[in-house]
Amino acid sequence: MAQWWHNKVIYQVYPKSFQDSNGDGIGDIHGIISKLDYLEKLGIGGIWLSPVYTSPQVDNGYDISDYQGINPDYGTMDDMKRLIAEADRRNIKIIMDLVVNHTSDQHAWFVNAIQSKDSKFRDFYIWRDGQNGNIPNDLQSTFSGSAWQFSAQTGQYFLHLFAKEQPDLNWQNKKMRNSIYAMMNFWIDMGIGGFRMDVIDLIGKEPDQIITSNGPQLHPYLEEMNKATFSGKDFLSVGETWGATPEIAKSYSNPSGNELSMVFQFEHVTLDEIPGQSKWHTRPLDYAKLKQVLAKWQTQLYQNGWNSLFWNNHDLPRAVSQFGNDQEYRVRSAKMLAIALHGMQGTPYIFQGEEIGLTNTPVNDISEVNDIEARNMYAAGILQGKKPAELIAAINHKSRDNARRPIPWSNTQNGGFSTGKPWLPLNPQFPTINVAAALEDPDSVFYTYQKLIELRKQNPVLVDGKFELLATSDDIFAYTRTLDSTKWLVVVNWTGTEKQLNLPNMAIKQVLIQNVAHPLTTLTNITLLPYEAFIIKI
């Protein structure tokens, strides 16, 4: 059965950095509302809204202290209701970011639980005694160091797979689960169109067995959640699953199942990382492996699940900096990445600023870094005797600050983001790389995204067509999408050098989109320019 998101594109808004309406340097809900016409022009069908709940902001809102309150920095619940209504008026659905692996340590449940072993909320979290005067076991936090924090009030340790201010919820507790489902229904009843579920593959953890992701009870919990909340509704549910394989993804998103609509898997965006080491240890990207991974997910989930298509988000580097060329070929390679992704089957996601080709923002010193993950890595690295320059280079490549810098709307002060001092400095290229400049240039990255979004809305072959990877050189990604008698060809040169392509048995019927303005009349022994990409009907 066709769902609303099958022919739509989702746009991720990181509210702190999208648009500030009151001059405090922090983006807010009124700011988002003021830019809905821009998003409508782009053509998107949904907004994935990063957390706007009440939060101490230790991890930029992914530490929630009240699931049914709005952070005053962002606005009020009335503002939130207006955003849902105004977006709906433009046929845009709001997808809330749902963080239920952990809460803030300032959530009322934890504030009560930490005070006594007899607290009625004690078992909402995961507590263990120490072992021989030390931590319970060797589980590590994603943000560096032990995942166990000692609590002097009761002499026990609590689990935190992220910051110590983000204690993990105990999903084995049915009362806790029912409280989460009630909260979810509060938002569903308000009229949102979906949930993006943060690190949802961790909720089945078995810490005593050192199991964090894909624990034995994960899928029963998700089936229970589905039944208690969004079952039977035209409602998007997408899970963030860092450890998913295609087989695991099928169990989440099989159309005959009762769990989620789709998952975010990260195999393709971690290919530049050295296996067995942290994300900060990188290697050159293997283009042959990249296209193999993309093709694997396309073919193995075909009619057995649904793909989320993305290059970047609030946790990842800017796509054009990681996968393209953010210097002389910034515009062309940004368009190439868009064409490569939006030609595939699934729901494409655009991270704010991707549609104008925003780049990473290098820093020179740790004092310029906001990201808690990067700061913790730097501190640990210094203790290990690593050189500051080496650590800063890793931060410039992979830090989450790259994605989280405020959106430049114009070449005016602070890029038109705020009349006050932005909470995080903008990329210094904002005088030339900004939304206004993109809208004024008919050949900008923006209009490539706009056209790709429209192609998906109007052409079922992009939604339901079968994917087939074609045999080419490693540096070329070429595939077809076929539905009944309609067949489209997508060709991408991943690299900054010319490449030869020879597909003599294919005749061009119509050029649908291309990122280089030159005639395409044949596919026999042609030269692809650096980062050239196109979609044609054959």
N, C-alpha and C positions, 0 to 999 in steps of 0.2 A: 504493500500500500504506500502510495506517495505521501511523504510528510512535508510540512511547510519548508523545512530547511534543505530539501533535496535539490532545489534549483536556485537557492539563495546563497549569498556570501555574507559572512559574519565579520563585523568590525570590532576589534577589541579597543575599548577605551580604558586607559589607565588614568582615573579621574584626577589624581593629584597633579598630573602633568598635561592635562588636555586644554582647559581654558579656565582662567581665574576671572570671576565676575566682580569681586569686591576689593581687589587691590591688596590682599594679604599674602600674595605670592604662592598661594595654593589653589590648584584647580578645584572646581566645585560643580554641584549639580546644575545650578543656574548657567554656568559656563557651558555645560554639555547641551542644555536646552537651546542655548543661543547658537549652537553649531549644528543643530539637527537638519537645517536646510542644506548645509554643505554635505552632510552624510546622505541625505536624500538625493542630491545631485550626483554623488558618487554611484548610488544605486543599490546600496547594501540593504539586506532584509532583516538584519538583527544586530544588536549591540551587545557584545559580551562586556559587562561592566565589572572591572576589578573591584574589590571590596570597598563599599562605602559605609559599612557598619561602624558602630561605636568601637573605637580601638585606641590603645595607647601609642600605636604606630611604631612599635619596636621593629616590626618587619613590614612596614608600609601597608598596614591594614590587614595583613594575613594573620594577625594576632587579634582575634575578635573578643571584645569584652561584653557585647550585647548584640545578639543576632537580630533582635527586633527593634534596634535603635539605629539612627543615622549619626555618623560622626559629625559633630558641630562644624568642623572645618569644611565639610562638604555641603551642609544645609540641614534640612529638617525632613521629617517623614512626609509632610505636605509637599515639599519640593520633589521628593521621590515619586509620590503619586502623580504629580504633574508631569514629570519626565516620562513615566509609563504612558500616560494619556497622550502627551504630545508626540511621542515616538509612534504610538499606535495609530495616530491620525495620519502619519506618513507611511503607514504599512511597515513599520520597523518594530520588531519585538525586542524586549529587554531580557537578556540572559544574565542572571545574577551569579556572581562568583560565590561558591559555597565552600567554606573551609570547615570540615567536620572531622578531620583527623586530630585536631588540637584546638584549644581555645587560647585566649590570653590568660596570663596568671592573674589578671584583674577581673576576669569573669566572676560573677557572683557564685557560681558553682565552686570554682577553685578557691576563692577567698574563704568560703565556708569549709571546704574539704581539707585545707592545709592546717586548720586549727586543731583538729582532733581526729583520732582514728574512729571515733564514734559518729562523726558527721554523717548526715544522711546523703551527702554528696561525695563522701570519701571514695566510694567505689565507682564514681563517674570517671576517675582517673586511675593511673597505673602506679602502684606503690610497691616497693620491695625493701626488705631489710638488706643491710650491707653484708659483705662476705669477709669475715676476719678483719673487720675494721676498715674495709675498703668498699669500692663500688660493687653493685650486684653482679655485673658481668662487663664484657668488653664492647657492648654496643656503642657505636659512634654517632654523634650528631652530624647531620648534613652541613651544619655551620661550624664544624671543627670541634674536637674535644669529645669528652664522654657524653653519652645521651642520658646520663643519670645525674640528678641534682639533689644534694642532701638538704633535708628540711629539718632544722633544729627543733621546731615545735613538737614534732612527734618522733624524731629520731629515725625516720625512714627516708628513702630516696624516691623521687618521682621521675617518670620517664619523659624525656623531651627529644624527639627526633630532629627538632630544629633548634631555635634559641631556647635558653632556659626559661625565658618568659612565655614560652609556648608549650605548656604541658599537654601531653597526649591524652586524648579521651579513651576510655575503656569501653570498647564496643562489645565486650562480653556482657555488659550490664544492660539488661532489657529496659529498665526505667530510663537510662540515659538515651538509648536508641529511640524510645517513644517520644522523649522530649525533643530530640532532633527532628523527628518526623512531624511533630506538631508545629515546630518552627518553619519547616519547609512548606507545610500547608498554609501557614500564615501568608507567605509570599506568593504561593500559587493562587490563593484566593484574591490577592491584590491585582492579579492580571498579568504577571510576568510570563514570558514565553519559554523559559528554560533555566537550567542550572548548569554552570560549568563547575565541576567538582574537583577541588584542589587535592592533589596527592591522594586520590581516593583508593588507590591500590595498597595503601598502608593501613587501612582500617582493620584488616584481618590479621594484624601483627601478632606474633607469639614471642614476646621478648625473652622468655626463659629459654627458648630454643634458638635464639638469635635469628628469628625470622621477622623481617620487616615488611617486604612487599609480597603480594600474592599469597597471603596466609590461607590456611585451610578453610576458614570461615568467611573469606571475602565474598564469594559469590552468594552464599546464603544470606549474608547481610544485605547485599544489593538487591536480591530478589524480594526480601522483606521490605526494604525501602521503597522499591518500585510499587509494590502492592499497597503500601500505606500512604503513598503520596501521589505520584504522577501517572499511575497505571490508567489506561483508557483515555488519556488526554492527548491532544495534539501538542506535545510538550517535548522540547529538546533537553536531553540529558547527555552531557559529554564529560567523560572522566579523564583526569590527568593521570597517566599510567606510564611512568618512566621505564618500568621493567617489562612492558608488554611485548609479546611476540605475536605474529599473526594468529596462531592457534589460540592464545589467551584472548586476543582481541575479539575473535569470533564468539567466545563464551560471554563476553560483555555485550556485544552488539548484534548478535545474530537476530534477524527479523522475527524468527519464531521464538526467541527467548523473552525473558522478563526482567532485564537488567537496565541497560543504558542504550541510548541512541547510537553513540559512537565513543571512541576514545582518542585522546591525544597520545600518540606513541612518538618516541624521540630518537629512533634508531638513525634516521637520516641526518639529524642535526648534531649528532655526537660522533660522526665519522672522523672528525679532525682531532678527536681525543685519543690518547694512548690507552689501549685496553688495560684494565686493572689498576689504573691510576685515576687521580681526581681530574675534574674537568679542566683544571688549570694547566695540565700537561698535554700539549697539543703536537700534532704532526701535520704535514701537508695533506690536503684533501685528495682522496683517490676518486677521480670522476667515474671510473668504471664501477667502483663499489657503490657510489652514490646512485647511479642509474639502476644497478642491480637491486638495491634496497627499495627504491621507489617502485620499481616494477613488481617486486615480490609482494609488497603490500597491495598494489592494485589488483594483481591476479588472484591472490589468495583470499581476499575479502570480497571478491566479485560474487554477488548474490548470496553471500554468507555473512555480511556485515556491512559497515559503512565507514569510509575513511574520513578523517579530519585532515585537511590539506593546509600546511602552514610552513613558513620559513623561520618566523621569529615570533616572540611574544615578550612580556615584561621580564622574563628570566633569561632571555637569550640575546646574543649580540645582534646588531642591525644586519639584516639579510645581505644587503649589498656589500657590506664590509666582510662578512664571513664567506659568502659564496660567489660574490661578483668582484667588481673592481670599483672601489669608491673614489678613484682619482679620475683619470682621463676618460674612462668608459662608464662613469657612474650612471648616467641616464640610460645608456643602451643596455648595460648589464642588469640594471634594476628592471627594465622592461623584459629582458630575457628571463629573469627569474619568475616574473609574473606569468609570462606565457607558458613556461615549463610547468608551473604548478596548476594554473587554472585550466589547462587542457585535460587534466586527469579527472577521474571519478571520485566524488566525495563532496564534502562541504568545505570550500576555501575560507580561511580566516586571514584577515588583514590586520596587522598590528598598527596602531595609530602612527602616522608618519611614514610607514612603508610605502603608501600610495604617492608620496612625493620624493621617494628615494633618500630618506634621511640616513646618515652614516654614523658609525661609532665616533666617540669623542675622546681622544687621547688625553691623559693627564700626566703630570710630571712628578707628583708627590702624593703620598698617602693622605695628606691633609685635604686633598681635593676629592677624596672618595667618600661617598655616603653609604654605599651598599654594605650591610652588616656581614654578609657572606665574604665579600672581598676584604673587608677590614680584618676579619678574623683570620682569613688565610694569610694575610700579610703579617699579622702579629705572630702567628705560628711559624711562618717561614723565617722571620728574623730570629726567633728563638732557636731555630735549627741551623742558623749560620748562613742562610741564603743572602745573596746580595739584593739590596733594595731595587736596583735597576731591573734585575731579572723578575722580581715580583711585580713591579709596576708594568712591565711588558705583558705579563700574563693577565693582569687586571685590564689593561687597555684592550686586550683581545676578547676577554670573556666576561668582564664585569657586567652586572645587571644595570649599573648606572647608564650604560650605553643606550639602553632602550627607554630608560625612565626619565630622560631629560625632557623638559617642557617642549610642547609643539610650537614651532615658529609659524605664526599665522601671517606675518608680514615682515617687512624690513625695518619696522619702527622700533622704538625702545622695547627691550625685552621680547622682541619678536611678536609684539601684540599679545603675548600670553598673559601678561599682568602689568598693571600700572605700578605695582610694588616690586620688591626684590624677590625674584623667583626662589622657591625652596631649594632648587638645584639649578646651577647655571645652564643656560642653553648651549647647544653646539655653536661654537663661534662662527660657523658658516651661515648662520641664519639670515644675514643680509642678502644672500643670493639663493639659498635653499630654503624656501618658505611656501606656504600654501598660496598666498596671493600671486607669487611669481609663477607657480605651477598652473593656476587657473588661467592666467593671462597667456600662457604659451600653449598653443594647440598641439604641439609636439611633445608635451611634458609627460612624465611618468603617470601622472594623474589620469590622463585621458586613455592611456593603455589599460589601466585598471577599470575605468568606467566602461570601456568597450568589452572587456573580458566578462565583466559582470552581466552586461546586457546579452552577450552571446549565450551565457549559461541560462538566462531566463527564457530565451527564445528558441533554444535548440535542444530537444530531448537527447540528441546524441551525446552531449556533454554530461547529461545527468545519468543516462542509462546505458550508453554505448560500451561495448566490450573493449578492454585495453589489450593491445598487443605491442610488445617491445620489438623493434626492428634491429637487425644485425648491422651495426655500423662500427666505426672506430670508437675507442674508449671515450674520447673527448666529445663525442656527439650523442645526444639523447634524442632518439627519434622513435615515435610510437604512433599507432593508429587508434582511433575510437570508431567503432562500427555499431550501427543500430539499423536493422533491416537493410534497406538499400543505400543508406547514408554512410559515407566513410570520410573521416577527417584524418589528416596527417599533421602531427606536431613535430617540428624539428628545432633543436636547440644546440648551439655551439657553446659548451660550458666555458671555453677558454678565451684568452686575449690574443690568440693567434689565428690565422686563417686555417680552415680545415676543408678537406675535400669530401664531398658527398656524392654518392652515385646510387640512385634509385630509378633505374631505367624503365621499370615496368609500371611506373605510376605516372598518370597524366593529370595535370593541374586543371581543375574545373573552375575554381574560384579562390582567390586569395582573401582570407577572412581577416587576418591581422598580421602585421609584421613590424619589427622594430628597426628596420633599415629601409629607407625609401629608395628602392630600386626595383625594376621589373623582375617578376618571377614567371618564367615561361616554360621552363623545363626542370626536371630533377636528375638529368643525366650529366654526370661529371661536372657538378657545379662547385664553386668555391664559396664557402661560408665565411663571411667576414667575422672579425673578433666579436664574440658575444651575440652573434646574429641569431634570431629566433623568428619563427612564423607558424601560423596555423592555416592550412589550406584544405579545401574540399577536393577530393580526388575521385 
